[in-house]
Each structure stands twice: as C-alpha cells, then as structure tokens.
C-alpha cells in the first residue's frame, strides 16, 4: 500500500488561505481598525530604534524651568514674568551668532506689567539680527465672533510664502487641514516678529503624541507649525527638504524621537540672563553659558517647569515638555528622520509573501516543524519591522499582518488535519506493532517514504538465531512452541528497541535488526553491541522460567557487522518491507553462524568494534566466510576486560608457533574459543609451507 501527498489540494488551500488572510489584513490597515493596538507596536519599535537615531547638537533649548521660577519668586517676581526679562536672552543669542529663535510661549494678551514692558520686548524682537518666530494658536473651531486678519500678520505670511517654496508646496497638499480660528500675538509682536508658528498639536486617540501637523490653512494662508516656521526662516530655499512624502492620510508626519527628556541640550533661562550680564558688564567671572554655545544654533525658548503644564505623553516619555517635542520635530525635519510609512500595496505584497511561506511550511511539513517555522516567521516579522524602522525609518503595520498570520496558521493547521491527519493516524496504528517509534515518526513525517526505493548509508546490522531450535520445535507441541517463541522474541525485541535499533524482520526464530536508519543514530556500533550483550543477559534471566514452563532453556547466537548497505522499502507496489539489503547484511548473517565454530555467543566484525567506544572485546582471529574471497577479523564482545593469555596464545598461533600456542590455549580449559584453536592445532600440526592462520569456513 502506498500513500501520496494531496499536493493539489494543499496548493489550492495555500492560495485561498493566504489571499483571504491578506485581504483581511489590507482591510484592517486601510480602515485603521485596532489603531490603538497598532500604535503600541509603533511605540515598541520607536523605543528599540531611539538609540540609533542621532540628535542634532545644534538644536538648543532655553528653559523656563522650576529652578528659574523659584529663583525669581525669591525676588518677588511671580509668573507670568515681565516680558522685558526675555530681552537679555535675545541679545545674548544675537551676540552668540545663533541661527534663529522660536518662542514656544503664547503672548496673546498684554502683560501684567506696564505697557512699556511689552514695547521693550517687541522692540528687542524687531531689532534682533536673528529671526525671531512667535507662537500662534490655530483651532478648527469657528471663532465666537468674526475678526479680520490683521494686515501685518497677513503681509508677513504672504512674504514668507513668496521667499520660500516650502510652505507653498505644503499649502497645495490636499491633506493640509483647515483652521477656522486663530489666536495671534499682541499687536506689538505682530509687526516685530520675523514669522509665526502654530503650537496647537493633537495627540492620537490614546492621548499619546506620535505625530506633528506641519501646518494648517487659515483663510488661504499657510500657517506652519512652530518648528517648521523656524526651519523655513533659517534654511535657504534651495536646501529645504520636502515634507509631503512623509505625510499620512490625515496630513501628519510621524516623529522619530531620538530620546526622552533632556536629549537636547537644555539651558536654564536664568543662566542665559546671568551670562548676558557678565559679558556686557565685563565681569571677572566667565559667563555660565559660553557665547560659542549658541553659535549657528536653532534655539527654542519654552516652558519645562511641571507647574506650567506644558507636558505631553510621547512613546519615549510620559512627561515630555512641549518645547522638547518641537525640538524633536525640527530635528526630524532638518535631517529627514520622519518615519516613512509603507504604502498599502507594498505592505500587502509583503504580507502575502509571508503568508505563502507560513502556510507552505505548515501544509508541507509536520505540525512541529510548521509551528516552529511559524514562530520563527512571527519573530522575523517583528524583528524585520523593527529593523526597517531602526535602519531606514520605514514604518510598516505589524498588528494586522500578525493577526492574519495567526488566523492563517489556524486555518492551515485545520486544513492539514483534514488532508493528512487521518492518514497519519492510520499509519501510526498500522505500524506501531512492527517497527520502532523512530520508524513510525519518519513515515508519519513523510508518507511518501512508503513508496519503493532505498538509500545507501552506514548501518550496524544485527542477526540472531536460537541454537538447536529444530530439535526444540520437535519436542514441543505447536501451541507451546508459539508461546515460547513469542516470549523470547518479545524480550529480545524490547532490548533492541530500547537501544534505538530498528526491527527489520523475524525469520522463524531469527531476528534481523539494524541501527542508523531511518534516522541517524550516533555511536550506533556501540548501541548494537550493548544490545547484543543485554539480549544475552536478558535471556539468561529468562531461562529458569523457560525451563519451568517449557522444559527447555534457550541459547542464542548473534552476529554484528558495520558497513554501508542499502536500506529502504523493497518489494512490490502492493506489498513491501522497510528492510536492509546487500553484502553487509549477508556478512552479519554469516558471523552469526561463525559462533558455531568457536562456541561463542556474540561475534562482531572489526569494522563494528572499531566504531565502538567503551566496549571490551577480544580479537578471535581472521575468518573467511562462504561467499567472500577476503578474510575479516572477528571479535567477541565481553562484559568486562579479559586477561592477555588468550591474546598471547593467538599471536603465537598466527606466527605458526603451534607448541607455544597450544601450551597457552591449554591453560584456558573453560574457554570454548581456546578449545577450538587446540583442535585446529592438532589437525594441522606441524604448520605446512604456505600455511595461513585464517579460518576458512565451508558452511553458512
């Protein structure tokens, strides 16, 4: 009987399962189902890749931190501070040669101090030789009352648009959202500022800030986000990067944060103010902040004190200040670090290829290997997703592909059981009584192995036969003989299988077994010899029961040989056996018969003994069996080391020193091999010319 794989059904099932799973994945990705869970995979990848994303050392933060608030409070200056306090900061940045500065602070209402305070601040902004960007608040909500756009604000936005193609391209992008209301700076800053940037950003649905909106349209004016507005002012038009390729369907760019809080160099505003005082007053002490620190730097001035509530949850830090968020956005823009989201088509193609590999592994391999490959593929998908993100900034959806893989695996396992499970169960039930578990596993792993054919491999072959079985069978009735034989074969077969042997067949009272097929068995010669020794020991333990139950004890002879042989399924298409064939098998059979000559119980070839480790054996001599032109050395495996008397006697015999050999052999009166040599010495003494020590056997 032969078994053939249902290949066409498997291929059809493979395609259907893969395509349906890929379709489910595509729909889930397109409609952003389970988006919050997908965002968690984004956070995981971002945490893995953050150390590999360098941060720009030329982006600096001047912080209104808790220490500065406490210091001013001690001087009776409470928040909000007089705006004139920012004047020395601007002047120090100007002296340092900073590239530009952006205020991440809203100045939408007049200060709490005198009008001259606002004017002094606005005058410093207007007179600064470096561009100063002020913050505005954009909102999609309509205003409570319609207010005309200030002409100064509109004029500066239009002028920036004419001088830079960056915001013109973004304005033309169809995904740019619309703002319906705007909170602007005080009039003094409208005319003084070099530009304006929106600071209103929205988190994802789970409250985590992972993206930034580059800007909005407000009455057909492009209002860029604060870091983008600063970038536009300090970067020549010809060097400005394109932002549109990084935008998602909501017009946002995904940020790759290089780290948590304090990644960018942050300097307390108090230290900058003190540095300006020391430099301008030519103080003896050096400024705490060197002038060169801000050389060519892009600077943000913002709030980091927890009490000022400008904190945002990000994938790397649950309490990142808004100014650090803007610094990361500028860094991403300057160096092209924004994540590039893989389009649906290439993502779907990758999913289909992965599903085909996964389902093929499950359908065309056994459950264990298929499950292992599935686990490896899941791991590879996660590792690949993280690697693409870390190395190339490419973001590919992970959740839906992984879910589709799990669904595909379950469907493929179900299909595999339908196609093969019942067949494999039949194989196991049919063969478990006849072959070792190893053979059953190999057949189950590949039912096509039941087809005809063999392979050449090194085997250790075991032949055993009961001595004088013919006379025993004549004395016992058939029922008792069958019972005796079954008990004997059961015991011997158990020993063979315990030592990882494969039972080939029973030939009457004889047993044929081999090692190292159908699976590799390391140290197979040793296992075969150990099995032979254990068989003899087990038989001796059983013989008292055999004598009591059947009136006879059994003696078995065993031959073992190691060599290359053909092993596999041999026979007809309708009936065949998994067996061993070839000269090696014949020689093992002959060695079993050689035991009769020497009175031994086990004989092994030299090939077998040379492959053994930890086995005691004595060399019996050289024999030439029927059907072979060359002689081979044979050994008797022993349970323990023997003395050297026999070895010395054998050496004398093979040297033709019969008298000395006979003397030594005679001292071994209880050794049947020594007695066999004494008989031969008596029949061949003296040694004739051309005499050979080889035993030439004429009977099988």
N, C-alpha and C positions, 0 to 999 in steps of 0.2 A: 504494500500500500504506500502511495506517495502523497505528499502534501505540497501544494503550490500556493504561494502568496497571492492574495487577491489584489494584484497591483493596480488594475484599472480603477477599481472601487476606491482604493486608497488615494490615487491621484485625483479622482473626482472629488472625494471628500476633502482632500487637502486644499483644492482650489476654492471650493464652496465655503469652507470654514474660514479660510484666510480672507477672502473677499468680504464676507459678511462682517467679520470682526473688524476689518479695516474700515468698512463703511460706518460701523458704529463709532469707531474712533474718530473718523472725519466729522461726523455729525456732532459729537461731543465737543470737539475742538472748535468747530465753526460757531456753535451757539454758546460757547463758554459755559457749558454745564460743569458743575462742581468746580467753579473757578477758584473758590477759596482754598480748596484742597490742592489745586494745581499751583496756586501761589505759594503754598508751603514747600513744594518741590523747588520753586524758584529760590526761596529763601535758603534752602539747603545747599543748592548749587552756588549761591552767592557767598555763603559762609565758607565753602570749600575753596572758592576761587579768589576770595578777597586778598590773601597774601600775595597772589601773583599779579595783582593789579597795582602798578606803582602810582603814587600820588605825586602831584606837581608841587615841587618845593617853592615855586614862585607864586603860589596862592596863599595869602596870609589872611588871618582873621584878627581884628582888633575887637576885643570883647568887653561889653559892659557886664562884668562878672560879679559874683557875690562879694568878692573882696573889695572891688571898687565901690559897690553900693554901701558896704559897711564903712569904708573909709570916708566917703562923702557924708554919710549920716552922722558920723562923729563930728563933722564940721557944720552940722545943722543944714546940710543940703540933701533934701529928700527927692525921691523920684516922683515925677519926671524932672530931670535936671534942667538947668538953664542951657539953652541951645548954644550959647557962646562957649560952653565947655568943649564943643566939638571943633572950635576954631583952631586951637593949637594942634589938634590932631591932624586937620587938613594941612596946616602949614608945615608940620613935620614930614608928612608924606610928600609934600611938594619939594622940600629940601632934600629928601632922600632920593627923589627921582622915580617915584612909583609910576607904574603904567596907567593906573586908574583906580578909582574907589567907588564902591556902591554902598549906600546906606540901606541896611535891612531893618530900618526903623521907620515907622509911619509918622510923618509930620503934617497931618491933615488939618490940625487945628492950631490956633495961636497958642504960644507958650504961656505958662503960668506967671511969667515974669514980665518985665516991661517990654513994650513994643520994640524998643531998641535992641533987645536981646535977639529977637527973630531977625531983625535987619542986619545985625552984626554977623550972624550965622550965614544969612543969604549972601551978604557981601563977600564973605570968605569963600563961599561956593562959587560965586560969579568970578572972582579974581583968581581962582586957582588955575595954575598952568596945567593941571592934570584933569581929565574928565571926571566929573562927579555925577553919579547916577542916583536919582531919588526914587523912592518906592511909591507905587500906586496900588490901589486895591480894586481888582476887577471882579464883577459879580454877574452871574446870568440872570439875577432877579431884576425886574424893572424898578426904576427909581420911584420914590414916593412922589416926586414932582420933577417935571421935565426941566433940565438945565442945559443951556447951550454949552457946547465945548469951548473952553477958553481958547482964544485965538493964539496965545503964546504957546499953549500946550500943543495945539493942532499944528502950528507952524514948525515947532521943533521935531515933531514926529514925522511930518512930511519931509523936512530937510534931511533927517537921518535916513529916510527911505530912499531919497534921491542919491545920497552918498554911499549907500551900501545895498548890494543886491541880496544880502542875506535875508532881510525881512520881506523884501518884495517876493522872493521865492516862497517863503513861508506863508505870506498873505494869500498867494494864489493857490495854496494847497487846499483841496476840498475838505480835508478833515479839521481845518482850523476852526475851533468853536467860536461862538458869538457871545460877547459880553454886552449886557443891556444897561449896566450902570457902572460908574467909576468913581472911586474916592481919590481925589487928587491932593497933592501937597498944597501948603499955604501959597497964596499968590506970589510972595517974595521968592519962593523956591521954584515956582513955575518958570520964572524968567531967568533965574540964576543957574539952574541945573543944566548939565550938558545932555542929559537924556533921562528917560523914565523906564522903570521896570516893574512889572506886576509881581506881587509877592503872594497872591492867593493861589494855593495849590490844594487839590482834593486828594485824600487818601483812597486806597482801594476799599472795596466793600467791607473788609475786615478791620479797617482802621489803620492799616499799615501803609506808609508812603514808600512806594516802589518806583514810581514814575514821576515825570515832571512834564507839565504842559508848557511847551516853548513859548506860547503866546496866545493872544486872542485877537479877534477883530472887534473893534469898537467904533461904530459909525464909519466903517470902511477904513479905519486907521489900524495899522498893525501895532499892537501893544505887546512887546516882548516881555517874557519873564525876566526878573531882575538879573540872573547870571547871564542870560542871553543878551540883554541890553548892554551889560558891561563888556561882554565879548565883542559885540558889534562895534563899540566905540574904541577899543584898544587893539583891534586886529585889522590890518589893511584889507580892503575889499578883495584883493586878489588871493589872499591867504585864508579867507573864511571858508569853513567847512560846510558841506551840505548836510542839512538836518533831516530832510524829508525821507531818506531811505530808512531811518530808524523809527519812524512813527508807526504806531499801531492803528487799529481801526477807529480808535477814539481820539486820534491826533496826539497821543502822548509818546514820550521817549522813555524807555526803561533804563534806569540808572544802575550802574555797577559801582557800588560803594567800595572804596579801597580800604575801608576800616570803620571802626566805631568812633566814638567821640575822641577828640584831640588828635585825630590823624593829621590834620593840617595845623601848622604852627600857629598857635593862638597866643596873643599878647594882650595883657590887661590894658584897658584904656588909661588907667592911672599911670602905668609905666611909660606910655607914649607921651602923655601930658608932661610928666616929670622930665622926660628926655628932651622935649622941646624947651622947657625952662632952662635946663642946664646948658644946652647948646647956644641958645640966644643970649644967655647971661654970662657965657664963657666961664661957667663954674669949674672949679678944680676937679671935681669928681666927674668921671666919664658918664655919659648917659646910660641908663639901664638897658635901653634899646638902641643898638648902634645904627647910625644913619644908613649904612650899607645894607641893613637887613631888608629894607623895603625897595631896594634898587630894582627897577623894572618889574615890580611885583603887582599882581592884581589883588586888591585889598577889599575885604568886606568888613563893614562895621556893623555889629549886631549884638543881640542880647543872648547871653548864656546863663545868666543867673536863674535858678529854678523858680524863684518867686515871680519872675516876669512872664512866665507861662508860654514862652516861645519854644516849646519842645514837641518833637514828633517821633512817633514809633517807626522805625525802619527795620529791615531784615537783620541788620547787624547790631542795632542798639535801640532799646525800647524808649530811650530818652535822649534823642539826638537834637541838638539845638537847630532852629530853623536856619541860622546863618551857616552852620556846617553843612546842612542839606544843600544850600545854594552853592557853597564852595565845591561840593562834590559834583553838582550839575555843571559848573563851569569847567571843572577838571575833565569830565566826560566829553564836553564839547570841544575843548582845546585839543584833546588827544584822540578823539574818535573812539572813546571807550563805551559808548552806549551799546546796549545789547542789541544784536541784530536778530530779530525774530524770524525764524524759518517759516516760509510761506506754507500754506496748506498742501499744495501739490508735492513739494519735495518731502514734507513731513509724512504725507500719506504714502509716498513711494517707499520711504524708509520703513514705515510700519508694515507695509505689505511684504517687503523682503524679509523682515524679521519674523513675521508670522509664517511665511512659507518655510523658513529654516526651522522654526519651532515645531510646526505641525509635522514636517517631514521627519524630524528627529523622533517624535512620539509615535507616528504611524509606522515608521520603517525600522524601529528598534524596540527593544523590550522596555517595559514600564520603568525599570530602574534607570536605564541609560537615558530614556526620554525625559524622565523627571530631572535627572542630573543636568542634561543639556538645557532644559527649561530654566532651571535655577541659574545656570551659568549665563544664559541669554538675558534673563532679567537683570542679573548683576552687570552684564556687559552693557545693557541698555542704560542703566543708571550711571555706570561709570562713563559710558560714551557721552551721555547728556551732560554730565559734569565736566568731562574733558573738552567737549566742544565749547562749553561756556567759558571755562578757565583759559583755554588756549586761544580761542578765536572770537570769544564774545557772542557766539551763536546760541540763541535760546530756542530749544525745541520742546514742545509739550511732552511731558512724561506721563502724567496721570492716565489719560485715556489710552495711549499706547500700552501701558502696563495692564490696565483693566482689560483691554481687548486681548492681550496675551493670556491673561488668566482665563478669560472666557473661552478663548481658542483652545487652550490646553485641556480644559474640562470637556469640551466638545470632541476634541481629538481622542482623548482617553476613552470616552464613551463609544466613539466610532471604532476605535481599535478593539475594544472588547467585543463589540458586535461582530467584527470581521474575524478576529483571531482568538478571542478569549475562550470560546467553547472548544475550538480546535485544540488549543494548548492544554485545556483541562483533559480532553480525551487522550492526548499524548502522555500526559503525566500518569493518568490512571492505567493506561495500557502497558507502560514500560517500567513502572516503578518496581515490579516484582522481578525484573530480569536484568536490569543494568544499574550501575551505581548512580547516586544522586547527581554526580558531575555530568554523566552522560545525559541524564534527563534534562539538566539545565541547558546543555549545549543544544540538544534537539529542540527544546522549548524556545531557546533564543533564536534558532534558525530552522524552522520546519523543513526548509528546502534541503537541509543536510540529510534528510531521509532519502533523497534521490541517490541513484547509483553513482559510485565513484570513490576514490580514495586519495590519500596523500602519503608522501614519503616523510617519515620522521624517526628520530631515535626513540626506541622503546626498550623497556626491560620486560622480557616475556617469561611467564611462569607456567610450567607444565607439572602436574602432579598425577600420580596413579597409585591405586591401592595394590600392594603386593599380594599375590596369590588370590586375587578376587574371584577367579573362576572356581577354585575349589570351595571358597566360602559360599558362592551362589549355588553350588550343587548341594550343599548341606542344609541350606535354609529354604523354607517354602517362600513363594513369591511375596506374600504379604509381609512376612518378617524381613525379607531382604529389602523390600522397598522402604520399610520403616527405618532399618539400619542405615541404608544409603542416604535417606533424607536427613537423618540426624547428623550424619557425618558431613554431608555437603553443606548443610545449614551452618555448622560450626566453622568449617573452612572458609566458606564464602564470607561470613561475618568478619573473620580476621582480614581477609583480602580487602574488603571494602573499608574496614577501619584504618587500613594503611594506604588509603587513597588509590587502590587498584581498581581497574575496570574488569568486570567479569566478562569474558568472551563467550564461553560456552561450557557445557558439560558433555563429555564424550563417555557415556556409560558411567563408570566410577571416576573417570579422569576430569580434571579441572584445567581449563585454559584461561589465563588472565594476563593482563599487561598493564604497564604503567606509562604515564606521559602521553596519553591520548584518552579522550578527545581534547583534554585541556593540558596545558603544561604543568608538570609536577616536578618541582626542583628536587634534586637528590633522589631521583626515582630508583636507581640501583640499590641504594641503602634501604629504601622503603620495601622493595621487593624481597630482599634478603631478610629483613626484620620480619616481614610477613611469613616467610617460609619457616624461620625459627619459631615464631609464635604458633604456626599451624602444628608443628611437631609437638610443641609443649602442650597445646590445647588437646591434641589427640591423645597424648599420654594421660592427661587428666580424665578424658572420657572413657578410656579403655576399661577401667573397672566396671563402669556401668554397662558397657557393651558386652563384656563377658557375663555379667549377671543377667542381662536381658536377652542376649542372643547366643551366648555360649562361645563367643569368639572375640578376640581383640584384633584391632586393625593396625597395619603398618603401611605408611605411605612414603613414596619416593618422589622427590621434587628436583626438577632441572630448571636452571635460570640462566638466561643469556641476554646481553645488552648489545644492540646493534640497530642499524637502520632497517626499517621494514615498512611495508605498505599497510595502512590501516584505513578503514572506511566501510562504507556499505557495499557489500558484494552479493550478487545473486541476480534474480530476475526482476522485472518491473513489478510483479505482483508479490514476490516473496524474497526477502534478502535479510542478511545479518550484518551488524556492525562488528567486524572481525579483523584479525591480523593475518597477513599472508606473506610468504616469502621465505628465503633461506634462513633468516634469523629465527622464524617460528619453528622451522624444521629442526634446527640445531638445538633449541631449547627442549624439544621433544626427545631428541637423541640423548641429551645429557640426563634426562630423567631415566632413560634406560641404562646409562653407564653406571648408575648406582648399583645395579645388579652385580657388576664386575667387581666393584670394590667393597660391597657390603655397606655402603654409606646411605644416609637418608636424604641429604641435600648436596647437590653439586652445582657450582656456578662457573661460568666461563671467566677467563682472565679479563675480558672487556668489562664484565659486570663488577668484579672485585675492584678493578682499578677506579671505577666510578663511585665506589663506596667510601664513606667516612665513618669512623667509629665502629667498624665491623672487624671482628677477629676471624681469620680464615687461614687454613694451611694449604699449601700447594700439594696436590695429589700426584701430579705428573702431566705428561702430554699424551693425548689420545687422538686417534683418527677414526671418526665415526663413519658409518655406512653412508655412502653418497657424497663424501667430501674427499678431495685429494690432499688437502693440507691438514696438519695436526693442529690442535689447540691445547693450551694449558688449562687444566681444570683445578678448581679449588673447592675445599669443603668448608663452608661457613661454620663457625663454632660459637657457642655461647660465651666462651671465655678463652683467654690465651692458652695455648698448649706448650709443652716443653719442646726443646730443639732436637730431641733424639730422632724423631721421625724425619726432620729436615736434613739431618746429617746422614741418615741412612739413605734417603732419596738421592742426595748428592753423590754418595758412593755408588749407588746403583746406576745412575745416569753416566757416571765416569767409567762404568764397566768393572768396578771393584766389587765383584759379587760376594767374595768371602767376608769382607768387612761390612758390606751392606746386610748380608744375612745375619751376621752377629748382632748388628744393631736392631734389625727388624725383629729378631727372636726375642729381644728384651721387651717387646711390645706385644705380649701374648694376647691381650684383650682387645687389640686394635685390629678390626677386620681389614683395613687397608694394608697394614703391615703383613697380615697373613696372606693377602692376595699377592703381594710382592714376593713373599717367600715361595709360594707355589710357582711363580713365574721364574724365579731364580733356579729352582730345582729343575724346571723343564728346559731351561735354556743354558744351563751351566755346562761348560765354560762359555764365555761370550765368543761368538763366532766373528770372523772378519766381516766388517761392514755392519756389525750389529747396531740396532737402534733401540733407544730406551722408550720410543713411542709405543703406546698400546694401540694395536691395530685391531679394531672391532669388526666382526663379521655379522653380528646380529643387531637388530634395532633395539 
